[in-house]
Amino acid sequence: MHVESPLRRVEPFLHRVEPFLQRLDRFAGGRQARLRVAEAARTAATTRRGLRVLAWALVGELVLAAAAVAVAVLLTDEGQSVPLIVWYRLLVILAITATLFYFLWRASLGWVWAYSRLRLFSVVFPVIALGTCLIPGLYPPWMVVEQVLFSLVLVGVAVLLWRPPMRTTYAVRPVSDARDAVTD
């Protein structure tokens, strides 16, 4: 059974904004901004399957973030006080999730820098989230649960990104011969 990637639904929009995204890539990608994996590696079944699983994991992150916002809104509607730090953290989680989707999209197009950033942030963000949860009284208990779940999903993303098929696909080194790696 073939399950379609959730990114497929937004592809037409993303192609329209591609010129802007390429300018953003030059900023976000740094030294690796122009490196792409070979087309055969990018379109290999294992790579596509891995990216599809990652996309669904990020959809799970988005659902978690939306559920946390819904809880905060419901608590506020019931007259309970939701601290400003919680609202701030909720916005940060939504921004992080959007950023991870962006990195995933660019990695699916073969951009090495995007895979690298996705791999880095999927390790760093859980550490930060769990670290802030350890500060007594910073977040209410429901928010601590959400942060732990957020971290667990991202740890799963990190594990998928560090698996040999994904690492092999995106293990591109700068080369002088354009036949070895596709560059833009």
Buried (B, 14 or more C-beta within 10 A) or exposed (E): EEEEBBBEEEEEEBEEEEEEBBEBBEEBBEEBBBBBBBEEBBEBEBBEEBBBBBBEBBBBBBEBBBEBBEBBEEBEEEEEEBBEBBEEBBEBBBEBBEBBBBBBBBBBBBBBBBBBBBBEBBBEBBEBBBEBBEEEEBBBEBBBBBBEBBBBBBBBBBEBBEEEBBEEBBEBEEEEEEEEBBEE
